[in-house]
Amino acid sequence: MDNVKILIVDDHAIMRDGIHALLGVHDQIEVVGEASDGQECIEKALEFGPDVILMDLVMPGMDGLEATRRIRKKIPKVKVLFLTQYESKEYVQSAVKAGGHGYIPKKALGSELLKAIFTVAQGEFYLYPTATGAIVEGYTKQSVADPYDRLTGREREILKLITEGHTSRKIGEILHISLKTVQGHRTKVMGKLNIHNQTELIKYAMRKGIVTMNE
């Protein structure tokens, strides 16, 4: 088996350093780059062409879910392995829907991470035991269609930034779009989700795992 090229994506430098150090001693793994957020991840993925991306879920700006959706469209052959501290069923199900090939918590042993990397590199799915139940529940539970699935990528970015407490003007600056455009997206988001105030929007985002209290 050829060396597996890895891109590490995490907004905490100390975490990236630790993962890099762990993987760097393995003869069959080559860390080709690091990124601190979703947008940088896309740029580095296009530049370095990794086999596997170790993707954090919750990051400032573009999160791991949206980055995965965009990367899978641009580079279909790349495998995304989510490495995160979150283990709720909402996170796991969202990660798989976004195009992830694996899900492993940061509490896992280094040997488990290596196993997960080689598994997804070979085109197979890898789910840590605690994540398997969430996937089974997601596919066996009958429910109405999730309105979140109707949101566009840009609308999901707007939703995340709103629930992080940014004003419409600040969101415009972050995404380099006009205030009027932000307000238009905001109206569409609330309409599609049938939510009409920011408090309920934040509660919804927390239930979905889009934003957390300790971010």
N, C-alpha and C positions, 0 to 999 in steps of 0.2 A: 504493500500500500504506500502510495506517495505521501509526502508530508502534508498534513492538514494545515492550511493557512487560516489563521484566526484574526478576527477584528474584535477588539474588546470595547464595549460601549457602556459607560457608567459615568454619572456626573460627579462621583467622588474619586479624586485622584488617588487617594490611599487604597481604595478598592481596586482600581485599575492596576496599581503597582503590585498589589498582592497577587492578583490573578496572573499578571505577567510573569512574576517570579515563579509561581507554581508551574505554569505551562512552559516556561523557558528552559527548564531542565529536561524536558521530554524530547527525545530524539526525533519523534515523528510529528511534532507540532512546531509550527513557525508562526509567531505573532507578527503580523505584517503591519499592524497599526492600532491606534486607540482613538476613541472619540468620546466627547463629554455630553453630547446631546443628539437628538434625532437628526437634525439637519446636517451636523458634522458627520454623523454616521453615514448618511447617504453619500456625501462627498467622498469620504474615505473608501466606501465600498466600491464606488465607481472607479476610484483611483487605483486601488490595490487588488480588487477582485478576490476577496477572501472566499474560502470554501464554507466556513461557518462563522456567523456573527454571534458573539455572546452579548445578548441584548438585555439591558436593564429596562424595567417597565416605566417607572415614574421618574421623569427628568424635567428640568425647566424647559420652557418652549415646547418643541415637538417631542412628544413622549415616544416610548418604544413601540407602542401599538401602531401609531400613525407612520413612524419610520419604517416599520416592517411592511405595512401595506404598500408604501411607495417603492421600497427596495424590491419587493417581490414582483412588481410590475416592470421595473427597470432591469433587474437581474434575476430572472425566474429560477436559475439553477442554484442560487445561494441558499444555504440552510440557516435558519434563525433559531438559536437556542436561547430561550429566556432564562436569565439568571437573576433572581429577584428575592427580596425579603418577604414578598406578599404571597400568601397561599390560599386566599379565599377563592371560592368557586367562580365568582364573577371575573376575577383576574385570569384564572386559568382558561375559562371558556373564551374570554375576549382575546387572549393570546393565540389560541388555536384558530379562532375565526379570522384573525388578522393575517394568518399564514405561517405561524410558528411551527417548527418541527419538533420542538421539545420544550420542557418546562422543568426547572430544577431550582430549589430554594438555596439561598446563600448559606444556610446552615448546614448544607450537605458536606460530606467529606470530599477531600480533593480527589480521591479515587473514584467517587461517584461522578464528579464533574468530568473527569477524563473518559469514563465509560459513556457518559452522555454525548460528549463531543464526537467520539469515534462512531457512536451509533447513528447520529444524525448525518455525519459526514458520508456515511454509506447509504444515505437515502431512506433510512428508517426513522420512525418516530420514537422519542424517548420521553416518558413521563415519570417523574418521581412518584413513589407510591402515594403520597398524600394528594397528588394532583389527579390521579386516575379516577378517584371517586367523583371529583367535580365534573370531569368529562362525561362519565356515565350518567350522572344526574342531568347534565345539560341536554343529552340526546334522548333520554327516556322520559323526561318531564314534559308533558304536553302543556303548552302555553301559547298565548297570542304572540304575534310577531313583535319583536322589540323595536320600538320607534327609533331607538338609537341607530339602528341599521340604516335608517333613511337619511341620516345626516351625511353630508359630503365631508371630504377630508378637511376642507377649510372650515366648515361649520363645527367640526369636532375640535379644531384648534381654538376657535373662538370660544366654545363652551369651556374648554379647559382654562383658558386665560381669564374668562369672566369669573369662574369659580375660585381662581387663585387670588381674586380681589383686584384685578387690574381694571381701570376705567376704560371706556370705549376709546378715548383719545390715546391712552397708553398702548392699548392693543393695536391701534392703527400704527403707532411708531414701531412696535415690535415686529409686526408683520409687513410693514412698509405699504400700507393701504390707507385710503382716506377714511376720515371719521364717518362719512356718509355710508361707505361700504361696510364698515364695521357694524353700524346701526342696522343696516339692512340684513346682514347675516344674523345679528342678534335676534331680530324679529322672527326670522325664519326658524332659528333654533327653537325658540320658545313655542312657536306655532306647531312645529313638528312634534315636539315633546309634550304639547298641551300643558305647559307650565307658564305661569304668568307673573312670577316675581322671583327676585334673586335668591331669597332664602330657600324656596322650594327647589330652585335650580341647583344650589349647593348641596342640598340633601340628596337630590337625584344623583349628582356627580359622585358623592361619597358612596352611595349604594352601588354604583357602577364601577367603583374603583378608579375613577378618573382623577380624583383628587383625594388626599387624605389629610387628617387633622394635623399630622406631624411633619408635613412637607415644609 
